[in-house]
Amino acid sequence: MSNNTLIKETKKAVQKLLSDGSTNAKTKKNSIKTFIMYLRPFTLNSKGINICSHASVNCAAVCLETAGHGAFANVQAARAKRTEFYINNRREFLIQLSYEIMKRYTAAKKKGEKIAFRLNGTSDLDFVYLLNKYTGLDITTLSDWATFYDYTKNLHRAKRYISHPNYTVTFSRSESNHKETEEAIKLGINVAAVFSGDLPNKYKGATVVDGDKSDLVMLYNKGVILGLKAKGKARKDTSGFVINTELPF
């Protein structure tokens, strides 16, 4: 079966993988058009495969998977369908994802408008590597009009792409990765951290900037803490996942 035929077949099963960034509270604040992909996180799939391998217990407990539009049953159903597509037909999934990226990149280039992609909206997978391996798509070649970024709790991945020209990865702090957080800070990798109250000026010696302003804050800062205010279930967290600003740290 040719790639074009395969793309047509997979499109019948899953209409699209990428969503308009306006569906996300932060990406809709981005200064450039952004596309985001949502899967079901952790082991929420038919094979129990963990697609957020480095997520902590309390990251799972306060996950924003059901925040915003994610609270709707039809949205959850669509995410589940995409996830099953990835779990059961990885190559076909990545071919379709490559097709969608190139379609949007080509349209943006034609209009002379820059765009951004966040492929891990509610997952933590190395899609940059997977796209290259399974489809031959090297996102470096799209750097004139498209940029890619993600959050990850996998420090190895954050380190792997620290100097990538077109992929910015922010490491996410949790209640159980203090050592990795300190290493990321020392390496000059941006670190996302959730705070219970007003953002402090400094954390672990690094400058704290408002990470809720938009998702693209990470592109314009290096070696900073992207401070996020606790939202949803995280407001009630006492595990240490959320940093209590009323206590010394």
Secondary structure, 3 states (H helix, E strand, C coil): CCHHHHHHHHHHHCCCCEEEHHHCCCHHHCCCEEEEECCCCCCCCCCCCCCCCCCCHHHHHCCHHHCHHHHCHHHHHHHHHHHHHHHHCHHHHHHHHHHHHHHHHHHHHHHCCCEEEECCCCCCCCHHHHHHHHHCCCHHHHCCCEEEEEEECCHHHHHHCCCCCCEEEEEECCCCCHHHHHHHHHHCCCEEEEECCCCCCEECCEEEEECCCCHHHHHCCCCCEEEEECCHHHHHCCCCCEECCCCCC
